[in-house]
Amino acid sequence: MINNLRVGLMEEINFPQLPDNQTGLSVIVRFRGERERERDEGRRMDLMEKNMELIEVQKLEGHTDRVWNAAWNPVSPILASCSGDNTTVLEETHTRTVRSCSWSPSGKLLATASFDGTTAIWEDLGDEFECISTLEGHENEVKSVSWNASGSYLATCSRDKSVWIWEVLGGNEYDCASVLNGHTQDVKMVLWHPTMDVLFSCSYDNTIKVWWSEDDDGDYQCVQTLDESTNGHSSTVWAISFNAAGDKMVTCSDDLTLKIWRADISMMHSGEGYAPWTHVCTLSGYHDRTIFSTHWSSDDIIASGAGDDAIGLFVESKQHDSVNGPSFNLLLKKEKAHEMDINSVQWSPSKENRLLASASDDGMVKIWQLETIP
Amino acid sequence: MVSGLINENPTVYERKERRVRTDSTNTDEFSVEPIDQLEIFDHIRDIRDPEHPYSLEQLKVLTEDSVEVDDHKSYVRVTFTPTVEHCSMATIIGLSVRVKLMRSLPPRYKIDIRVAPGSHATEAALNKQLNDKERVAAALENPNLVEMVDECLSPSFE
């Protein structure tokens, strides 16, 4: 039952997979020919009033084991997915499951986090990927990796309870800048804020921690912990996602809820110090198994993927309660989106289409399009 | 593991007589029978205890009532009772039950494993670990753990 890594390369969504001896870290899909659609300025506001449907547009069956994570390249129409299945090239770098992957903001580098305790950095050379660096230091499985907005820092987290910050130096050099201790258990995910160098982590200890270097000198400290006493989660927190503006975030958990948070980040931008995050609302009753993943789209639709094999989509309610703040409603729930647990949901950065990728224990990655039913 | 057993003298119970199914009302060869409590118990009753040469059924770690199943919802929950409160083998037992069910049941099944309430000193922590699939996956990449689990499972495959 030892899972290995897998690498494969799939050219063109509509073509079968390439032979196994192609390089790559994960299954990479290059696709073109998305149906272009004119942007409709008014469509976002009226989502709740239309009949929306999540339509499966593509099923990617390259993997032979569960797929943990899928990540869209920020600049090109490429999707990376990582799995626990066998590989040829990746075995030379990772010796155990690749748990998650993340593209750099430039789209040229892909970082992979592995159960073997290392994080590898891969460069896209066009027809293959080359491992240009391996980051070592964690004592056991690395669960997640994240690039900051400028691509100057990487963060990783592990079952060893720590969060590491790595500085991206020139010449394929990476240096450990900071080791952050504070979580009391396995850290499941790290994510940099979309506009500021503030780092977020979530854990098996049921909390979300915020790390910030006040003097911008690289000395990161935990400046806030969101736990049960601050309306936080009551079980493992699996994922975090920010809205485009970076003033709201969503988190999801084994406690079967999603929670929305907000902060007055203009305060931070103007140098007035740290702006704390506060709970806005809790979305419960939509999933009856652990919610493993959540992602906030650029046009404000929150997607969730859970162990009940379903995808949930949520939008902010138009009814603004000035006392309690914004609330969110279910836009739709796609039951049996997969045959097994959904581990990852990710919106495509594409502005033309509302495309969502989902990755599952059933070994498949599916691409969905959110459309209005006529 | 010769000295220092957690439970030196476990109570060993009689194995329950294996019931033969006699339901002859369904003569359709191609119909799918819903998976029931007994079928799932049959998958796990012969799993060997990690420390003693007895099955989990013989040590009453598992009984038929340990299994709660809803085939329509593709859901099963197994509750096991370690023989002693501080049993450090509880993780191995729980993992073994999970692995056996993962290999025996259709992939549509959701499996929850827990210790019987009040039966273990670190009940909440144990339950959380046994039901965190990322932790389970990582544990099953550990060759030592896998070897122990396989040893517990080998009699149950016969």
Chai-1 contact restraints between the chains, C-beta under 6 A:
chainA,res_idxA,chainB,res_idxB,connection_type,confidence,min_distance_angstrom,max_distance_angstrom,comment,restraint_id
A,M1,B,L140,contact,1.0,0.0,6.0,A-B,restraint_1
A,M1,B,V146,contact,1.0,0.0,6.0,A-B,restraint_2
A,I2,B,E141,contact,1.0,0.0,6.0,A-B,restraint_3
A,N3,B,E141,contact,1.0,0.0,6.0,A-B,restraint_4
A,R96,B,E141,contact,1.0,0.0,6.0,A-B,restraint_5
A,F115,B,A138,contact,1.0,0.0,6.0,A-B,restraint_6
A,F115,B,E141,contact,1.0,0.0,6.0,A-B,restraint_7
A,E141,B,A138,contact,1.0,0.0,6.0,A-B,restraint_8
A,M340,B,P107,contact,1.0,0.0,6.0,A-B,restraint_9
